[in-house]
Amino acid sequence: MKIRNATTDDAAAIMAIYNDAVTNTTAIWNDLTVDVANRLHWLADREKTGYPVLVAVDSKANVLGYASFGDWRAWDGYRHTVEHSIYVREDYRRCGIGKSLLRTLIERAREIDKHVMVAGIEARNTGSIQLHEKLGFEHVGHLKEVGTKFGQWLDLAFLQLVLGPRPADKGR
């Protein structure tokens, strides 16, 4: 397995992984699937902001998973904090792909001087929570019944990783 920056050629595979998560899991709290044009637009938006979209590929260049991060909140005071997303193809989950993608995302965030990385995880997704904890994320909050999908209320667990020392901006 290799991790690399996503290209427009990966949009269809990213779309398929995303749509599977929408249709079959509570990892994404959306009800509607997307098309390739949507994922191309999303990739272009990430590129404009300077944020990575990574893909994990096998020896035949098949996309096995993808990951990215974006601004956590829109206000200036949060500019050093990002929230990430990682999705792995259903038939490759629990094979270490998510862990490899997350490790690479953490390094990318450090490279662009981000201070904190946030994870918002459906609270019953113990596998994802445990993965994050193994990589140093701390559980910092739990919001009860803030989402809904498949006819049930969902809780949201928040975890965070302080990426490293960074002085607060002076005068802002």
C-alpha positions in Angstrom: 0.0 0.0 0.0 1.1 3.5 -0.8 -0.3 6.9 0.3 -0.2 9.8 -2.1 -2.0 13.0 -2.9 -5.3 12.4 -4.7 -5.8 13.5 -8.3 -8.9 14.1 -10.3 -8.4 10.6 -11.6 -9.3 9.3 -8.1 -12.6 11.2 -8.0 -14.8 8.2 -9.0 -13.2 5.9 -6.4 -13.5 8.5 -3.7 -17.1 9.0 -4.7 -17.8 5.2 -4.4 -16.2 5.1 -0.9 -18.1 8.2 0.2 -21.4 6.9 -1.1 -20.9 3.5 0.6 -20.4 5.4 3.9 -23.5 7.5 3.3 -25.7 4.5 2.4 -24.4 1.9 4.9 -22.8 3.6 7.9 -23.2 6.4 10.5 -19.7 7.7 9.7 -21.2 10.4 7.5 -24.4 12.1 8.7 -25.7 12.8 5.2 -28.6 11.1 3.6 -27.8 11.8 0.0 -25.1 10.3 -2.2 -23.0 12.4 -4.5 -21.7 12.2 -8.1 -18.2 12.5 -9.6 -18.7 16.2 -10.3 -19.4 16.8 -6.6 -16.1 15.0 -5.6 -14.2 16.9 -8.3 -15.5 20.2 -6.9 -14.6 19.0 -3.3 -11.1 18.2 -4.5 -10.7 21.6 -6.1 -11.9 23.3 -3.0 -9.4 21.5 -0.8 -6.6 22.3 -3.3 -7.5 26.0 -3.2 -7.3 26.0 0.6 -4.0 24.2 0.6 -5.3 21.2 2.5 -4.5 17.7 1.4 -6.6 15.0 0.1 -4.7 11.7 0.4 -5.5 8.3 -1.0 -4.2 4.9 0.0 -3.7 2.8 -3.1 -2.7 -0.8 -3.8 0.0 -2.0 -6.2 -2.5 -1.7 -9.1 -3.4 1.9 -8.1 -6.8 0.9 -6.8 -8.0 3.5 -4.2 -8.5 1.7 -0.9 -9.3 4.7 1.3 -9.0 8.5 1.4 -8.5 11.2 4.0 -8.5 15.0 4.3 -8.8 17.8 6.7 -10.4 21.2 6.6 -11.0 24.2 8.8 -12.7 23.2 12.1 -14.8 26.4 12.4 -15.1 29.5 10.2 -14.0 32.2 12.7 -10.4 33.6 12.6 -9.6 32.5 16.1 -9.8 28.8 15.0 -7.4 29.2 12.1 -4.8 26.8 13.7 -7.3 24.0 14.2 -8.4 21.4 11.6 -11.0 18.6 11.6 -10.2 15.5 9.6 -12.1 12.8 7.8 -10.9 9.3 6.9 -12.9 6.7 4.9 -11.8 3.2 3.9 -13.3 1.0 1.3 -15.6 -1.5 3.1 -13.6 -4.6 2.0 -10.3 -3.1 3.4 -11.4 -1.9 6.8 -9.4 -3.0 9.8 -6.3 -3.6 7.7 -4.3 -0.6 8.9 -5.2 1.7 6.1 -7.0 4.2 8.3 -4.1 4.3 10.7 -1.6 5.0 7.9 -3.8 7.7 6.4 -4.3 9.3 9.9 -0.5 9.3 10.6 0.1 11.0 7.3 -2.6 13.6 7.9 -1.1 14.4 11.2 2.3 15.0 9.6 0.7 17.1 6.9 -1.1 19.3 9.5 2.2 19.8 11.4 3.9 20.8 8.1 1.5 23.7 7.6 1.8 24.7 11.3 -1.6 23.6 12.5 -1.8 23.3 16.3 -4.8 21.0 16.9 -6.5 18.3 15.0 -10.1 17.5 15.9 -12.0 14.3 15.3 -15.8 14.1 15.4 -16.8 10.5 15.6 -20.2 8.8 16.0 -19.9 7.7 19.6 -20.6 4.0 19.0 -17.8 3.7 16.5 -15.4 2.2 19.0 -13.0 1.1 16.3 -12.4 4.6 15.1 -12.3 6.0 18.7 -9.7 3.4 19.7 -7.6 4.1 16.6 -7.5 7.8 17.4 -6.6 7.1 21.0 -3.7 4.8 19.9 -2.3 7.8 17.9 -2.5 10.2 20.9 -5.9 11.7 20.5 -7.7 12.5 23.8 -11.5 12.3 24.3 -12.6 15.9 25.1 -16.4 15.9 24.7 -19.6 13.9 24.1 -22.7 15.5 22.6 -25.8 13.5 23.1 -28.4 13.0 20.3 -27.1 15.8 18.1 -27.6 13.9 14.9 -29.9 11.4 13.3 -29.6 8.7 10.7 -31.4 5.5 9.9 -34.2 6.5 12.3 -32.1 6.8 15.4 -30.5 9.6 17.4 -26.7 9.7 17.2 -24.2 10.9 19.8 -21.0 12.7 18.7 -17.7 12.1 20.4 -15.0 14.7 20.1 -11.3 13.8 20.3 -8.4 16.1 19.8 -4.6 15.9 19.2 -2.4 18.8 20.1 0.1 18.7 17.2 2.9 20.5 18.8 4.1 23.6 20.5 3.0 26.7 18.7 2.8 30.2 20.2 -0.5 32.0 20.0 -0.6 34.8 17.4 0.2 38.1 19.0 -2.1 41.0 18.5 -4.9 39.1 16.8 
